[in-house]
Amino acid sequence: MIQRTLMVFGPGGIGKSPLSSIMRRDVLSIDPYRLRERPRDRAENGGDPDLFYAHRNLRSELRQAFTLLGDHAETLSTQPTVEWFPKARTSFFDVRGEWQCLLLGSLEGQLAKAEIFGPAVPALFQRQEIRSLFGELSIIILNPVEPLQTLKGDYRSLKEATEQNCRKTGRTEKDIKKRVDSLDDPRAPEAPAWLAMLQLVGSLEFPRWPFPEWAYESDRGSILIEARRMLIQRSNALEAFFKAEDEILSQSATA
């Protein structure tokens, strides 16, 4: 049973993926599968392989299987669309026009790290049987510009910084536009969802986050350690999720 979960949020190109590489080996990764016609190539995915790809037909196939076994979809939200199969402990939600599938039926371990589409989280967590699966929460929001609260709903600076970070990371123009538009998309805006999360116990915002994805190209090991130290400086509780500094340096040297 999961006792503690670290949830990581932030716009495209901000550097969430590098932090995944310094999670302890016993930290369970709770990531939704991205349902697409084909895997994204590396250019579309910022140079990384599409590790959580699954074919888009999986949604219809699983929904039919769940229904035949006596489970039925419950709609938790319509903006974004969030579906929940309570017996299978499985959710489907719409992210920028593509479905994602979150499987929560076999969470084994004490610590976990989760990256879930921000606007879907309130809909999921309104159900106590879902919220309880994550245990005690630590939430970090990585932000390339000034604090979200000070933006007062004007996300132009955030969109500009996100566009720059995504472009420097090597993402395609189509992908950059989707990620930038998603920040204040009226159907399911990400930035207001992150702002709302700051009201939750255990939430921390890191404005002007200095370690976007492209920054790790120069000296990955040292920068990962700097990022680790910055996070832990704000909350010692986060240290439980991360590898030790010597292990980070060792893995960077052999990468």
N, C-alpha and C positions, 0 to 999 in steps of 0.2 A: 504494500500500500504506500502511495506517495505521501511523504510527510511535508516536503517543502518543494515549491516550484519557483524557478526564476523565469519571469516572462520578459522578453526583450522586444521593444517596439522602436520604430523610427523609420524615416523615409528612405527611399531607394538610394543606394550608394553610401549610406551613412557608416557602414562598417559592422553590420550585425554578423555577417558570415565569418569574418576573422575571429570574432569572439567565440564562435562555436568550436573553433579548433583548440581553445584553451580550457574547455570544460573537462572536468575530471572524467575518467573513463567509466566510472560507475554512475554518472549523471545520465539519466534516461532522456532521450531527445523526443519531445512531443511535437511533431511537425505534421501538418496536413499534407496529403498527396495532392499534387496539382494535376487536374484532369484536363488533358490536351490531346489533340489529334496526333501529335508527335512530340518528342522531347525538344526543348529549346536547344539550339546550338550554343556554343560557348560565347559567341558574340552577343547573342540575345540575353545571356545570363551572366554578363559581366565577367566572362572568362572562366566561370565555374561550371562543372558538369551539372546536369539537371537531375540531381540525386533523388528528388521526390516526385518524379514524373510517374503518372499512371494514365492509361488511355481514357479518353472522355467517356467511352462506353461503360466504364466501370460503374458509373452512377446508376444507369438504368438497370444494369445486371444485378448490382447489390440491392437496389430498391425492390426488384422483383423477388429476389431470394429472401429478403427480410419479410416481405409481405406473405410469401408462401409459408413462412415459419411462424406466422401469427403476429408479426411486428408491424406497426403502422407509423407513417411519418407524421410528426407534429410540426407545424409551422410556428417557429418561435419569433420570427421577424419577417417583414416583407421588404424593408430597406435597411440593410441588404437582406436578401432572402436567406433565411437560416432554417434548415430542416433538422429534426432530431428523431432518431429511432431509439426509443428508450431501452428496449430489450437488448438490442445490439450495441448500445452505447456508441452510436455512430452519428456524426453530423455531416451534412452537406451544406456549404454556403457559397454564395456567389461573390467572387473577387474580381473586379474589373472586367466583368463579362465572361469569366471562366469559373467553372466549379472547382471547389476543393473538398477533399474528403478527410475528415478527422476521425480516426479510430481510437476510441478510449476504452475498449473492452478488456485490455490486458496490460494495464500499467503496473509493472512489477519493479520495485526498487524503492529507495527512500528519497532520493533527490531527482529532480527533473528540470529540464530547461525547455521552454515552450516559445515558439514564434507563431502566432495566430493573427490573422487579419483583424486589426483593432476594432472596426465597427461591428464585427460579429461577436466579440467577447461579451458585451453587456447582455445580448440576447441569450447567449449560452449560460452565463452566470446567474441569470434570473431564476434558473432552475437549481435548487439546492443539491439535487442528486448529481448534477454536472459540476457545480462549484466545489463540492466536497472531494471530487476525484483529484484535485490539484493540491490539496493540503494547504499549508501556510504559504502565502504569496509574497514574493519580492518582485517588484515591477520596476524596470528601468526603461526610461524613454530617452533615446539618443536624438539630439536636436542640433542641426548645424548652425542655427542662428540664435537670436535672443530668446528668452523664455517664452513659451507659448502664451502664457497669461498676458504678457505685455503686447502681444500682436493684436489683441482685441478683435479677432476674427478676420484680420487682413493678413493673408498668408502669402503675399507677393514675395517677400524676402525668403521665406521658406521654400517656395516653389523655384525661385532662381537658384538658390544654393543646391537644391536637390537636382535640378537640371545639370548644373556644373559637375556635381559629384558623379552622377550617372554617366555623363559624357566622358569624364576623365577615367572612369572605370572601364569604358569601352562598350557600353550598351548601345543597342541600335536606336535610331531616332523614334521608331514606333514604340519601343518599350519605354523610352524616356518619357514620351508624351503620356503614356498610360499611367506611369508612376507619378508624374507631376500633377496631372488632372485629378488623380485619385485623392489628393490631399484635401481638396475642397469640393469634390463631386457632390452635388446636392442629394444624390441617391444614397450614398454611403461615404461621407467624408471621413478621412482618417484623422486629420489633425484635431478636429473637435473631440473625437473619440479618445485620443491620447490625453487631451486636456482634462476630460472628465475622469480619466483614470487617476489623475494626480490627487483626486479627493479620497482615494482608497488608502487604507493603512498599508505601509510597506512600499509606497510608490516614490520613486526618485526621478527627477528630470535632470539631464546633463546638457544644458544649453551650451552652444558653441563647442560642441564635441569636436576635438581636434584630430580624431583618428578615423577619417572616412576610408573606404576600401582602398582607394588608390594610394593612400599614405603608406601602406605596408610594403610597397614595392621596393623601397630603399633598404631597410634593415628590419625585416619582419619580426625577428625574435625580440629585439630591443623595444620595438614599438608595441608589440603585444604586451610586454611587461609593463611599459608605461601606461597602457590602457588599463591593465589589471590593477595597477597601483591607484590610478585615479578613481576607479570604481570602489575599491576597498576603502579608500580614504573617506568616502562619503558614508559607507556602511560596512562595518567589519563583518556583518552577517553574510555578505556576498562572498567572502573568501572561501566558504565551504564548497562553493560550486566550481572553483578554479583549480587548475593544476598548479604545482609549485613552480617558482621562477626557474629553477635549474632544469626542470623537466621541459618547460617551454623552450628554453635555449637549446636543449639537446634535440628536441624534435625539429626545431627550425634549422639546425645545422645539418640535419640529415634529409631535409625535405628537398 
